[in-house]
Amino acid sequence: MFIEEHLLELRRERFAPRALVRYARRVAAHVRAEWDSNPAAVRAVWIVALGFFAADFVVAVALALGTDRQLAIRFFLDTALIIPPAFGLVSIGLGMLRDSGGYRLSALNLPITLTLLRVALLPGLTLFLRERRFELALPIYLFAVLTDVADGWIARRAGQITRLGTVLDPVVDIVFNLTLFCALTASALLPVWVAWVAVARYGILLLGGAYLYLFVGPLRIHPTLFGRMTGVLMAALMGLLMLLPIENRTLAAALAPLTRTALGVLLSATVAQVLLLGWYNLRMMRGKAETRGRVVGDVRWGAQ
């Protein structure tokens, strides 16, 4: 968790060990204060986590009865293990759970819950892809895509935009897509080089954004049109790649190589775009360029 007023001192002291320890203590104190002032939100976070755990068990039961008992156990364990760390991080960031007026919220709203649901869906999706159970992977993937569309739409239409959701959604998207590309490679649907391009793209986004925030200045994440269009294209191509082996082997043999090539070319182009925009963003933040917003990769970083 980044707290800008403490980061200013950390930057001045050039991230010396004592400064890092002092910063960690201040962050811990800040988190404790947020929990003490908003205990209802802490309870609500873990109630949602318990709900996800219960849903995980129900789905695992259905798998055990309908398909494969061992697969059901692996699904349950993989999903259950991701829930505590994901909701632990959300608990640390409860200070950002505020409405547009800056008032604390006492519970997770629907858009944030949908974003976290996408995290909970990821272990099962990767498991089914690794096992080449595409008939199970594809529905989960389509449902995850729907949650990605719905969380932003609901947040805007219902006035439920929060800073926590604004930060959480793009980070979850990056982790989700990177993991998905690796799982598609493990299932032999994608060549290894495409996965490495995905690692480059999403690694630059994560590490580049963290570097700019820590070492240069405060940032705020906003989606861009280019990011949305790239996401839609990649989502469609990845869905088609999962669908082809299910529907028709002849069709898969004809279209799968073309789909893999399209994904590789699209990712390669976005890597170049991320590098160029990251370089421009760094120049602007250091006062060597002027703009009304800071753009890095497929998210817009504006001054807080």
C-alpha positions as CSV (number, residue, x, y, z in Angstrom):
1,M,0.0,0.0,0.0
2,F,1.4,3.4,-1.0
3,I,0.8,6.5,1.2
4,E,2.1,9.5,-0.6
5,E,2.9,11.8,2.4
6,H,5.2,9.1,3.7
7,L,6.6,8.3,0.3
8,L,7.8,11.9,0.0
9,E,10.1,11.4,3.0
10,L,11.1,7.9,1.7
11,R,12.2,9.4,-1.7
12,R,14.1,12.2,0.0
13,E,16.1,9.6,2.0
14,R,16.7,7.6,-1.1
15,F,15.0,4.4,0.3
16,A,17.6,3.9,3.0
17,P,17.0,0.8,5.2
18,R,16.0,2.9,8.2
19,A,13.6,4.9,6.1
20,L,12.0,1.7,4.7
21,V,11.5,0.4,8.2
22,R,10.0,3.7,9.3
23,Y,7.7,3.7,6.2
24,A,6.5,0.1,6.9
25,R,5.7,1.0,10.5
26,R,3.7,4.1,9.4
27,V,1.8,2.1,6.8
28,A,1.0,-0.6,9.4
29,A,-0.2,2.1,11.8
30,H,-2.3,3.7,9.1
31,V,-3.9,0.3,8.2
32,R,-4.7,-0.3,11.9
33,A,-6.3,3.1,12.2
34,E,-8.5,2.5,9.2
35,W,-9.6,-0.9,10.6
36,D,-10.4,0.7,14.0
37,S,-12.4,3.5,12.4
38,N,-14.3,1.2,10.0
39,P,-14.7,-2.3,11.6
40,A,-17.9,-2.9,9.6
41,A,-15.9,-2.8,6.4
42,V,-13.4,-5.3,7.7
43,R,-16.3,-7.7,8.6
44,A,-17.9,-7.2,5.2
45,V,-14.7,-8.0,3.4
46,W,-14.3,-11.4,5.1
47,I,-18.1,-12.1,4.8
48,V,-17.7,-11.8,1.1
49,A,-14.6,-14.0,1.3
50,L,-16.6,-16.7,3.1
51,G,-19.3,-16.4,0.5
52,F,-16.7,-17.1,-2.2
53,F,-15.4,-20.1,-0.2
54,A,-18.9,-21.5,0.1
55,A,-19.5,-21.0,-3.7
56,D,-16.1,-22.7,-4.4
57,F,-17.2,-25.8,-2.4
58,V,-20.6,-26.0,-4.1
59,V,-19.0,-25.9,-7.6
60,A,-16.4,-28.5,-6.4
61,V,-19.3,-30.8,-5.3
62,A,-21.0,-30.4,-8.7
63,L,-17.7,-31.3,-10.4
64,A,-17.2,-34.3,-8.2
65,L,-20.7,-35.6,-8.9
66,G,-20.7,-34.8,-12.6
67,T,-17.2,-35.3,-13.9
68,D,-14.0,-36.1,-12.0
69,R,-13.5,-36.3,-8.2
70,Q,-9.8,-35.6,-8.3
71,L,-10.3,-32.7,-10.6
72,A,-13.0,-31.4,-8.2
73,I,-10.5,-31.6,-5.2
74,R,-7.8,-29.8,-7.1
75,F,-10.3,-27.1,-8.2
76,F,-11.5,-26.6,-4.6
77,L,-8.0,-26.4,-3.2
78,D,-6.6,-24.0,-5.9
79,T,-9.5,-21.7,-5.6
80,A,-9.6,-21.8,-1.7
81,L,-5.9,-20.9,-1.5
82,I,-6.2,-17.7,-3.5
83,I,-9.1,-16.3,-1.4
84,P,-7.2,-15.4,1.8
85,P,-4.3,-13.5,0.2
86,A,-6.6,-11.6,-2.2
87,F,-8.9,-10.5,0.5
88,G,-6.0,-9.8,2.8
89,L,-4.7,-7.3,0.3
90,V,-8.1,-5.7,0.0
91,S,-8.2,-5.4,3.8
92,I,-4.9,-3.6,3.8
93,G,-6.3,-1.1,1.2
94,L,-9.5,-0.4,3.1
95,G,-8.5,3.2,3.4
96,M,-9.3,3.6,-0.3
97,L,-12.8,2.2,0.2
98,R,-14.5,5.6,-0.1
99,D,-17.2,7.1,-2.2
100,S,-16.7,10.1,-4.6
101,G,-17.3,12.5,-1.7
102,G,-14.4,10.9,0.3
103,Y,-16.7,9.2,2.9
104,R,-15.9,5.7,4.1
105,L,-18.0,2.8,2.9
106,S,-19.0,0.2,5.4
107,A,-19.0,-2.7,2.9
108,L,-17.7,-3.8,-0.5
109,N,-19.9,-2.5,-3.3
110,L,-21.0,-4.7,-6.2
111,P,-18.3,-3.5,-8.7
112,I,-15.4,-4.4,-6.3
113,T,-17.1,-7.8,-5.5
114,L,-17.3,-8.6,-9.2
115,T,-13.6,-7.6,-9.6
116,L,-12.7,-10.0,-6.8
117,L,-14.9,-12.7,-8.3
118,R,-12.6,-12.6,-11.3
119,V,-9.7,-13.3,-9.0
120,A,-11.5,-16.3,-7.5
121,L,-12.3,-17.6,-11.0
122,L,-8.7,-17.6,-12.2
123,P,-7.4,-20.7,-10.4
124,G,-10.2,-22.9,-11.8
125,L,-9.8,-21.5,-15.2
126,T,-6.1,-22.2,-15.3
127,L,-6.6,-25.7,-13.9
128,F,-9.1,-26.6,-16.7
129,L,-6.8,-25.2,-19.3
130,R,-3.8,-27.1,-18.1
131,E,-5.9,-30.3,-18.1
132,R,-7.2,-29.4,-21.6
133,R,-10.8,-29.5,-20.3
134,F,-11.8,-26.7,-22.7
135,E,-15.5,-27.4,-22.3
136,L,-15.2,-26.4,-18.6
137,A,-12.7,-23.6,-19.2
138,L,-14.7,-21.7,-21.8
139,P,-17.8,-21.0,-19.7
140,I,-15.7,-19.8,-16.8
141,Y,-13.7,-17.6,-19.1
142,L,-16.8,-16.1,-20.6
143,F,-18.3,-15.4,-17.2
144,A,-15.0,-13.7,-16.1
145,V,-15.2,-11.5,-19.2
146,L,-18.8,-10.6,-18.3
147,T,-17.7,-9.6,-14.8
148,D,-15.0,-7.4,-16.3
149,V,-17.5,-5.5,-18.4
150,A,-20.1,-5.4,-15.6
151,D,-18.0,-4.0,-12.8
152,G,-17.0,-0.8,-14.7
153,W,-20.5,-0.3,-16.2
154,I,-22.2,-0.7,-12.8
155,A,-19.7,1.6,-11.1
156,R,-20.3,4.4,-13.6
157,R,-24.1,4.0,-13.9
158,A,-24.8,3.5,-10.2
159,G,-22.3,6.1,-9.0
160,Q,-20.3,3.4,-7.1
161,I,-16.8,4.5,-8.3
162,T,-14.2,4.2,-5.5
163,R,-10.5,4.7,-5.4
164,L,-10.1,1.0,-4.3
165,G,-12.1,-0.2,-7.3
166,T,-10.2,2.1,-9.6
167,V,-6.9,0.7,-8.5
168,L,-8.0,-2.9,-8.1
169,D,-9.7,-3.4,-11.5
170,P,-6.7,-2.7,-13.8
171,V,-4.3,-4.6,-11.5
172,V,-6.6,-7.6,-11.5
173,D,-6.9,-7.4,-15.3
174,I,-3.2,-7.4,-15.7
175,V,-2.7,-10.4,-13.4
176,F,-5.7,-12.3,-14.9
177,N,-4.5,-11.8,-18.5
178,L,-0.9,-12.7,-17.8
179,T,-1.9,-15.9,-15.9
180,L,-4.3,-16.8,-18.7
181,F,-1.6,-16.5,-21.4
182,C,0.7,-18.7,-19.4
183,A,-2.2,-21.3,-18.9
184,L,-3.0,-21.2,-22.7
185,T,0.7,-21.9,-23.4
186,A,0.7,-24.8,-20.8
187,S,-2.3,-26.3,-22.6
188,A,-0.4,-26.1,-26.0
189,L,-3.0,-23.6,-27.4
190,L,-0.3,-20.9,-27.7
191,P,3.4,-21.1,-28.5
192,V,5.9,-20.3,-25.8
193,W,7.1,-17.1,-27.5
194,V,3.6,-15.6,-27.2
195,A,3.6,-16.2,-23.5
196,W,7.0,-14.5,-23.2
197,V,5.7,-11.5,-25.1
198,A,2.7,-11.4,-22.6
199,V,5.2,-11.5,-19.7
200,A,7.0,-8.6,-21.2
201,R,3.9,-6.5,-21.8
202,Y,2.2,-7.0,-18.4
203,G,5.5,-7.0,-16.5
204,I,6.3,-3.6,-17.9
205,L,2.9,-2.4,-16.9
206,L,3.1,-3.7,-13.3
207,L,6.7,-2.9,-12.6
208,G,6.7,0.4,-14.6
209,G,3.7,1.7,-12.8
210,A,5.1,0.7,-9.4
211,Y,8.4,2.3,-10.3
212,L,6.8,5.6,-11.3
213,Y,4.7,5.7,-8.1
214,L,7.5,4.9,-5.8
215,F,10.4,6.8,-7.3
216,V,8.7,9.7,-9.2
217,G,5.4,10.8,-7.9
218,P,1.7,10.1,-7.2
219,L,-0.5,8.5,-9.8
220,R,-4.1,7.8,-10.5
221,I,-5.3,5.1,-12.9
222,H,-7.8,5.8,-15.6
223,P,-8.7,3.4,-18.5
224,T,-8.0,4.5,-22.0
225,L,-9.8,3.8,-25.3
226,F,-6.8,2.0,-26.7
227,G,-6.6,-0.2,-23.6
228,R,-10.3,-1.1,-23.9
229,M,-10.1,-1.9,-27.6
230,T,-6.9,-4.0,-27.1
231,G,-8.7,-5.9,-24.3
232,V,-11.8,-6.6,-26.4
233,L,-9.7,-7.9,-29.3
234,M,-7.5,-10.1,-27.1
235,A,-10.6,-11.4,-25.2
236,A,-12.3,-12.4,-28.4
237,L,-9.2,-14.1,-29.8
238,M,-8.6,-16.1,-26.6
239,G,-12.2,-17.2,-26.4
240,L,-12.0,-18.3,-30.0
241,L,-8.8,-20.3,-29.2
242,M,-10.6,-22.2,-26.5
243,L,-13.8,-22.7,-28.6
244,L,-12.1,-24.2,-31.6
245,P,-10.9,-27.5,-30.0
246,I,-14.4,-28.1,-28.7
247,E,-16.4,-27.5,-31.8
248,N,-14.6,-28.9,-34.8
249,R,-11.1,-30.3,-35.1
250,T,-10.9,-29.5,-38.8
251,L,-11.9,-25.9,-38.1
252,A,-9.4,-25.8,-35.3
253,A,-6.6,-27.0,-37.6
254,A,-7.5,-24.3,-40.1
255,L,-8.1,-21.3,-37.7
256,A,-6.0,-22.0,-34.6
257,P,-2.6,-21.1,-36.3
258,L,-4.1,-17.8,-37.6
259,T,-5.6,-17.0,-34.2
260,R,-2.3,-17.7,-32.4
261,T,-0.5,-15.5,-34.9
262,A,-3.0,-12.6,-34.4
263,L,-2.6,-12.8,-30.6
264,G,1.2,-12.7,-31.0
265,V,1.2,-9.8,-33.3
266,L,-1.2,-7.8,-31.2
267,L,0.8,-8.4,-28.0
268,S,4.1,-7.5,-29.8
269,A,2.6,-4.2,-30.9
270,T,1.4,-3.4,-27.4
271,V,4.8,-4.1,-26.0
272,A,6.3,-1.4,-28.2
273,Q,3.4,0.9,-27.3
274,V,4.0,0.4,-23.6
275,L,7.7,1.1,-23.9
276,L,7.1,4.3,-25.8
277,L,4.4,5.6,-23.5
278,G,6.4,4.7,-20.5
279,W,9.4,6.6,-21.8
280,Y,7.2,9.6,-22.5
281,N,5.5,9.4,-19.2
282,L,8.8,9.4,-17.4
283,R,9.9,12.5,-19.3
284,M,6.7,14.3,-18.5
285,M,6.8,13.5,-14.8
286,R,10.4,14.8,-14.6
287,G,9.3,18.0,-16.3
288,K,10.8,17.4,-19.7
289,A,7.4,17.1,-21.5
290,E,4.0,18.6,-21.0
291,T,0.6,16.9,-21.1
292,R,-2.7,17.0,-19.3
293,G,-2.5,13.4,-18.2
294,R,0.1,10.8,-17.7
295,V,-0.3,7.7,-19.9
296,V,1.5,4.4,-19.2
297,G,0.6,1.3,-21.3
298,D,-3.2,0.8,-21.3
299,V,-4.0,2.9,-18.3
300,R,-3.9,6.7,-17.9
301,W,-2.0,8.0,-14.9
302,G,-3.2,11.4,-13.8
303,A,-2.0,13.6,-10.9
304,Q,-3.9,13.0,-7.7
